[in-house]
Each structure stands twice: as C-alpha cells, then as structure tokens.
Amino acid sequence: MSNGNIRDFDEITSFLGDYGLFQILVMVLLSVSTMPAGYMGVIVVFVSDTPEHYCRSPNSSSRNGTEWEQENGFHDRGSWMGPGSCSRYKLNENWTEKAAGFNDTEQCLDGWVFSTDKYTTTIVSEWDLVCDNAWKVPFSTSFFFVGALIGSFISGHLSDRFGRKPVFFFTMILQTVTALIQVTSVSWVMFTILNCLRGLGQISNFIASLVLGSEMLSKSARVTYILLGHSLGFGFGYALLPLFAYFIRGWRMLLVAAALPGFLFIPTWCLIPESPRWLLQKGRVEEAELVIRKAAQWNRVPAPEVIFRAGDYIVLHVLVAIIMLISVAMVYYGLSLNSSNLHGNIYLNCFISAAIDIVVYVATWLLIDRAPRPTLLFTTLMFCGIMLLVIKLVPEGMCTILAVLALVGKTGVSAAYCFIYVFFTELMPTVVRNMGLGICATAARIGAIICPYLLYMGNKILPYIIFGTASIMAAAVSMLLPDTRNSKLPDLLIQTKHIRRYAEALSTRPDATEGFKEVN
C-alpha cells in the first residue's frame, strides 16, 4: 500500500488538470445520465392529466366511450347531460326526456366519456379517476415522491457503504425497469405502487450521479459539472417531455418511450470509475491510486510514484438543509406540476417551464463565483417568493398575467434548486457526503409529496401564496449558511465550515477553536 496524505485531495491530484479527457468523459456521461431523471419526475403532468369529461349516456352504457364520442361528437351531449361532469339529469323509462323536474339529477351511473382532443388515454380516463375517485390522482403523484423520499434516505447509506458506482447503476436500472413494468399496470393500485418504486430509483440515481461526478473533479470542473452538466442534463430531459408527449398521446407508450433511454447507460459501467475519494475513505488506497493513474493515462500526464497516504474523515449543517430543501422542493415541483393548470396550451406551457430551467442553469453557472453563496441563494428565493405573492394582487380572470408571474417566479426557485446541490456538496465531508445529500433529498421529497395536494385544493391562488411564503422563509434561513466560494471540497470534519452564527460565537472564544484548522 502506498504512503501519502489524503488530507488535501484536490492538491494531490492537481497534476491531472481541470478539463482533461478523463474529466470531460466523466462529466458528459454523468450529465447525459440525468436526462431520464429530468422527465421521470414530471411525466405525471401528461400521464395523470384529467381530460374534459361528462357522464356517459345510459343508452351507451355497454359501448366504448371513445366510439360514442366519435359517433356523436364530444360536445353533442344530448338532453341526458347534467349541469356538471359528475352528474346527469334523470330520464324517463325510455331514456328520451328528463324526468320530474329540471334539477332532478343522479350520479354518473354508467361511467364517463373522456375527450380525446389531447390524449388517447391517461390513467384518469382508463380507470375513471374523476368525481368521487379524483383524490387518487394527487395520491398517486405524492406516492411517487414518497418513493423518492425513501430512496433519498436509503440510497445515501447504501452509497456510503457499498460505493457510488454500484448504487448509480443499480438505481438507473431500477428506474428504467420499473417504468416498463408500470406500463403493464392493470389497476390504479398497481400503478401507484410502481410509481413509488420509480420515484425511489429516480432520486437515488440523481443523487448518486451528482456525488460520483463531484468527487472525481477539481473545484472549477466540479461547479461546471453540477450547473452546466448535471443540471442542464436534467433540464434537457425535462424539455424533451412535452415533445415526447405531443407525439405519443397514450400514457402507456409514453412511459415506454421514457424508459428505453435508461438501457443505453448500462455499457458505460466500463467507462465510469468508482469515486477515488470514497475508496480512500474506505482504506482502499491501491484502488484509488489505480483510478487516478488511469485518469492520468487518459489525460496524457505523468503521475507521481506515490499519490496517497491514509487519513480520516466526517459532517454537519443537516438541520438547515432539511428546512431549506422541504421549502425549495415543494415550490419547484409545485410550479412544475402546475403547468397543466396554467392558461394556454399544456405542451407549450410545459416546454416553456423546462426552457426556463435550462436558461436559469446557465445563468446560475455564470453568477455562481461572482457573489457569496448565501447571498445568491437568498436573492433567488426571495425573488421567487415576491413574484408568487404578487399573484394575489392580479384581478380575477387575467389568466395570462397569472401564468407569466408564475413562470417568472419559477426562475428564482429553479436557480436555487440546482445551486443548492453545489452548496451542500461543498459543505459536507467525503465520508458522509452521499448520506448527507441523501438526507437533504429526503427532506426535499417531503416538500414534493405535499405539493400535489396543494394544487388539487380547487383554489387557484392559495397554492401560490403558500409557495411564495415558503420561498421567502427558505431565503431567510439561507443567510445562516457559511460561504464556501473558493473553498476546497472537505474530506475531514475538521475542514467543515460552521453555521454562521456558531462560527461567530467561536471567534470570540479562542480556547474553543484551538486545534481547529479551516481550509479556505
């Protein structure tokens, strides 16, 4: 076993450079791998959308709703149609004229006819998830985020124990295979359970790829990877969703199309190495050196004869991270999932929402080293909160202005959502980085689980007030965090920067900081 010192990994491996062939290959492969995560998280916008519907005629109770619509026209409802989509007028024995009074109605005893203007099928039209069963739609969406919550919690532990690489590939396969099995769902219950498993795979794969790439790159390359690689890959995947959905109008085939790209990443097992930082933390120094020496060969630079020596590692900031990520994720996914409820074309709204994310990721990359980390996070979240609260002042009926304010506000939370992973990656030491980010992602899923119910409350303005308030609260909490700009990625607990108030208290007690070494 070689002898060296791993207390400063970035300095020791600086001979590799920042953007050699090895780093570019890792950044490209891991960034492209986030594209499925980008559309899997919000594919529910189209899979679970509720088409326009009305009660099926008693005379067509044994006929397919689509056939009835084709023969009679969706809007040619006849005298049996009730005042709403969940009731119909009672008819006489011949089913030709209204019985008794004008207001004598009954439930849709023969099912519903769903419009096929937008979709051939969704889970709503296939399993009649309307009226008394409408609660099942947000429940299935929240169950996806329940799976993501579970995945955030357990994947961090598994990754810190078994390695970043095995967890990355296992969760990619899990996400892909689960989506394909979900296509065969014969009931809403089966679909919802598989939705949970798909959510588990989606977030676990996203976090594993984030950590795996971050731990193999220098500071400069790491920031570029997270913002211009990892986040943009996620954004491009999100932008592909409305394109897929526009041409594939059935929910089953849409899931098939979304799942298949995941299989393309399986051969990259031979190209993506394990995190050398994790290997060092586990005492597998020879394997870590082998990764670095192969990287040197790819980059065509000479490697030192001795690279590493063993050392020790470990974390904090989790409480602040939990508070912030519950709020940020709730707002981000709330605004993303609400694109189907905005005024205008659902496909265009979804694409604009994704395009906003892509532009914001690039802008965040340009700004990230020009301002202190807490200031940037505070500004983006405060901007989002103000824009969403202003919606309360929009006169009723001005749907276009409401949609514009919601999309403009989304720029702030999108910036915070991608940037926050840079921030907490820089705050947490190697030994618990994946577990720490897993806890953060678990907190984020709590916020994501809540948001579908906020959107289905029936009040168009109240969700924006809640999202705006949560965004402002997160902005206030962000100012407690220390600035990690120009700091090295910490390997040891002793290298971890403290919460700002705590650090100020320590600065007044020299005895408390004796022996403390902070890496700037």
N, C-alpha and C positions, 0 to 999 in steps of 0.2 A: 504494500500500500504506500502511495506517495505521501510525502510530508509537505505541508504548506499551510496557509492560513485562509479560511473562508470568511473571515470577518468582513471583508470588502470584496464581494463577488464581482461587482462592476469594474473595480480597478484591476483585479487579477485577470479578467477576461477582456480587458480593453484592447488587447492585441488583435482581437477579431474584427475590430472596427464596428461601425453602426449599421451600415447597409450593404453588407457583402451578399454574395449569392445565397448563403445559408439563411441569413436573416430575411431576405426578400422571399425566399421559398416558404419559410415558416409563416410569414405574415400573409402571403397570398392564400395559401392552403387553409389556414385557420379562419381568415376573413371570409372566404367563399363558403366555408362550412356553416357560417352563421345565417346564411340566406334562408334555409328551411325554418330556422327558429323565428326569423322575421315574419314569415307569413303564417306559420302554425299558430302563433299566439293570437292572431286576429282573424283567422279564417272563419271564425264563428259569425262574423259580420254577414257573410253570404250563406253559410251552411245553415244557420239558425234564424235567418230573417223571416219575418211574418208577411206573406203576400196578402194582398187585398182578398177578402173572402166574404161569403154570405151563406145563409142556410141553403142546403140542397132541397130541391122541390120534392114533396112526398111522392110524386109520380116517377121520380128518377132515383128512388132510394136504392135500387139494385143496379144502378148504372154508374159507370166511372165518371167522376166529376169533370175530368178533362173532356170526355166525349160530350157531356151535357153542355159544357161551355162552348165547344166547337160548333155544336148544332144551333144553340140558342144565343150565343154571344154573352160575354161575361156581364154586361150591363143590362141585358134584357131579362130582368129578374121575374117579371110576372106579378100577379096580384097576391101571391102567397108570401112575398118577401116582407119581413117585419121592419120595424124602424131602426134596427141595428144589426150588427153582424152576428149577434149571439141569440137572436130570437126571430120568430116569424109569426105572421098572422094565422090564427086558427081558421081552417077552411071547412066547408060543409062536407057531407058524406061523399060527394062526387069530386071533391078537391078542385072545385072550379070557382067558388065565390067565398068571400070572407064570411065566417060565421058570427053570429051575435053582433057585437059592437066593433067599432073601428080600432079600439085599443085592446081587443082580446087577443093576446099573444101567447106563444108557447116556446119552449126551448127548441134548439135545432135537433130534433129527434132523429133525423135521417143523415146527419153529418153536414159537411160543408163543401162548397165549391170554391176552389182557390184559383186566383188569377195566374196565368202562365205568361204574363207580359214580361216579367223579369226572369223567372226561373221555371224550369220544367218541374223540379221538386226541391223542397228544403225539408229538414226534419219536421218543421211545423206542418207543412201540407201533407207529409206522408203519415204522420201519427196524430193529426188533428190537435196540435198543441195550441189551441185557442180557447177563449172564454174561460170555463172552469179549469182548464188544463194549461192556461197561459203561463202559470208560475213555473212550469217545467222548463221553459226556455232560459230564463236567467239562472235557474238552478243548475242546468247542465253547463252553462258558461262558468258559473262560480266553481263548479266541481273540477273544471279544467285547472283553475287556479288553486284549488285545494291540492290537486296533484303536484302543481308547481311548488306549493308551499312544502309539501312532504319531500319533494325532490331537492329543494334548496337546503333542507335540513340534513338529509342523509347523504347526499352526494358529496358535501364538504367533508364529512367524516370518512367516507369511502376513499375520496381522492387523497386526503392527507395520509391515509393508511396504506392504500394499495397503489397509489400513483395517479398522476394527472392523465397520462395517456390511456390506460385501460378504461378509466371512467369516461373519458371523452368519446372513445369509440363505442363503448357499450351503450351509452345514452343516445348516441346518434342512431344506432341500430334499433334501440327501444322506441324512439320517436317514430322512426320510419315504419317498422313492423306494426306497431300499434295503430298507426293511421290506416294501414292496409286492412288490418283486421276490423277496424271500425267501419270500413266500407261494407262489411257483411252484416252489420247490425240488423237484427230482426225486431228490435223493440227499442223504445226510448231508454229503458233501464240499461240495456247492454251498451248503447251508445254513450250514456253518461259515465258508466264505469270505465269504458275505454278512453273517454275524454280525460278522465283523471290520470290514467297511465300515460297518455300522450303529453299532458301537462308536466308530469314528473320528468319525462325524457327531455322535453323542450328546454326547461330552465336549467336542468342539470348539465346538458350539453353546452348551453350558452356560457355558463359559469366556468366549466372545465376548460373550454377553448380560450376564454379570457385569461384565466390564470396560467395555463400552459404557455401561451404566447408571451405574456408579460414577464414570466420568469426566465425566458431564454433571451430577452432583448435588453439592450442598454437603455438608459433613461430616454434619450432622444427617440430612438426607434420604438420604445415602448409606448410613448404618448401618441406617436404617429399611428402605431398599430391599433390602439384602442379606439381612437377617434376617426382616423381615415381608413382603417381597415376593418376592424371588428364591428364598429357601429355602422359604418357605411354598408358593409355586407348585410347586416340586419335591415338597414333601411331599404336597400335594393330588393331584398326579399319581400319586404312589406309592399314595395311599389309594384312588384310582379303580381301580387294577389289580385287586384282588380282586373288586370289583363287576363289572367287565367280564368277568373270568374265571368268575365264578359263573354268569352268563347265557350266556356263549359258551364252550362246553366243548371246541371243536376248536381246535387250535393255529393253523391257517391263518387262520380267520376272526377269531381273537383278534388276530393281527398286523395284519389289515386294519383292524379297529376302532382299534387303537393308532396306525396310520399316518395315517389320514384327517385327524385334527385338525391335523396339521402344515400342510396346504394352506391352512388358514384364516388363517395368519400372513403369507402372501405379499403380500396387499394392504397390509399395514402398512408396506411399503417407503416409501410416500409420507408416512408419519407419523413414522417413526423417523429422526432425523438422524444424521450421522456425528459421532463424538466430536470436539468442538472442541479438546480438549487434544491429540489426535493430529494434527489439522490444523495446529495451531500448531507442534508438534514437527517437522512436515514443511515448515514455512515457508509453508504455505497460509493466511496470515493473513486474507485477504479472505473466504475460505470459512468460516473460524472465526467471524469477525465476523458473517457472514450468519446462521449458526446461532444465535448469541447474540441478534441483533436479532429474528429470528423468535420466539425464546423470549420476548423482551420484549413482542412484539405479543400472543402468546398470554396472557401474564400481565398485559397491560394496564399496563405500567410503562414510563417513558421510558428510553431507552438513551443513554449518553454519546456524544458526537460521535466521540471516539477511544477505542477499547477496548483494543487490544493493541499491543505492540511486540515484535519478535522477540527470542529469547533462546536459551539452550542447555540441554541436558538430560543423565540415565542411572542402575546398581544393585549390591545385594549380598544377603546372608542366604540364598543359594540352598542351601548345604550343609545348614544346619539345617532348611530347608523340606523338602528331599529325605528326610532321616531321619524327620522327623515324619510326612510325608504317606504314606510307604510303610506305616508302622505304623497310622496312623489309618484309611486307606482299607481296609487288609486287615481290620481289626477291624469297621469299619462294614458293608462288603459281606459279610463272613463271617457276621455276625449276621443281616443282612437275608436273605441267601440261605438261611440255615439255618432259616427259619421253616417250611419244608415238613417239616423233620425233628423239630420240636417236638411235644410231646404235645398232642393235640386236633385240632380242625378246621383244615385248611390255609388256608381262606379267612378264617376268623376270626383265625388267627394272623398272617396277612399284613396284615389290616386293623389289628389292634392294633399291629403293628410300625410301620405308617405313621402311625397316630394318635399314637403316642409321639413320632415325629419332629415332627409338627405342634405338639404341646404344647410340646416342647422348644424349637422355634424361637421361639415366643412368649416363653417364659421366658428364653431367652438374650437376646432383644431388651430385656427389662425389666432384666436384670442387667448388660448389657454396659458401661454407663457408670458403674456403681456399684462396680466393682473394677478393679484394674490388669489389662491384657490378659493378661500371662503368668500371673498368679495364677488367673484364671478358666479359662484353658486347662489349667493344671496340675491344678486341682481336678476338672474334669470328666473328664479322662483317668485320674486316679488313682482316682476313684470307680468308673469303668468297670472298671479293672483289678482292683480289690479284689473287686467283685461277681462277676467271672468266675472269679477264683481260688477264691472261696468254694465254687463249684460242685463242686470236687474233694472237699469235705467232705460233700456230700449223699449219703446212703445209696443204694445201687443200688435201682432200682425206684420211687423217688419222683420220677416224671417231671414232675408238676405243679410241684413246688418248683424243679426244674431250669429249667423253662420260665420261671417267674416271675423267677428270678435273672438269666437271660439277657436277658429283656426289660427288667428294671430296669437292668442294666448297659448296655444299649443307649442309655439316656437320656444317659449320660455321653458316649459316643463320638458320638452324633448331635449333641449340643451342640457338641462340639469340631469336628466335620466341617463344620458350617455356619459356625461362628465363625472358623475358621482362615482362611477366604477373606476375611473382613473384615480380619483381622490382616495378612495378607500383601499385600492390596491397599493398605493404609496404609503398608507398609514399602517398596514398590517405586516408583521414579520413573516418570513417564509414558512416556519413550522406550522402556523395555523392560518395561513393566508386563504387557502381554499375553504377551510372550515369557517373562517371569519366571514368571507364573502358569501358563503352558503347561508349563514345566519342572517346576513343582510338581505339576501334574496328571499329567504323565508319570510322576513318582515314585509318585503315588497309584495309577496303573494297574498298576505293578509289584506293589504290595500286593494289588490286586484280582485280578490274574492268579493269584497264589499261593493265594488263599482257597478256590476250588472244590476244589482237591486236598486241602486240609486237611480239608474237610467230607466227602470221599469216602474217608477213610482207614479207615473202619469202626470207629473208636474214638470214642464219643460225648463223652468227657470231654477227651481230649487237645487238640482244637481250642480249647476254652475256656481251657485252660492257656496255650496259645501266644498266643491273643488277649489274655488278661489280662496276660501278661508284656510283650507288645509295647506295650500301652496304658500300662503303668507306665513303660517305657523312654521313650516319647514324652513323658510327663508330665515326666520329669526333664530332657529336652532343652529343653522349652518354657521353663524358667526361665532359659535363656541369652538369650532374646529381650528387646529393649527394650520399654518400654511406649509405645504410640502413642496412648493415650487423650488426647483434646483436642488432638491434633496435626493440622496441615493435610496434605492429600494432597500428597506431594512431587512436584515436577516435575524437580528437578535432583539429581544425585548428591550434591552438597554438602548437600542438605537431608535426606539419608537418615540415619536413626538407626543407630548401630553396635550390633553384638552386645555384650551387657552386659559381658563380661569385657574385650573390646577397648576399650570406652568407658572402663572404669575405669583401664586402662593409660594411655590417652591423657590422662586427667585429671591424672596425675602427671607429665606431660611437656608443659608449656606450649608449648614450641617446636614440638611435633608437631601442635598444634591451631591454630597461628597461621593466621589467614585462614579458619578453619572457621566457618561460620555454620549453626547448627542452628535449625530453625523449630519452635517449640513451639506 
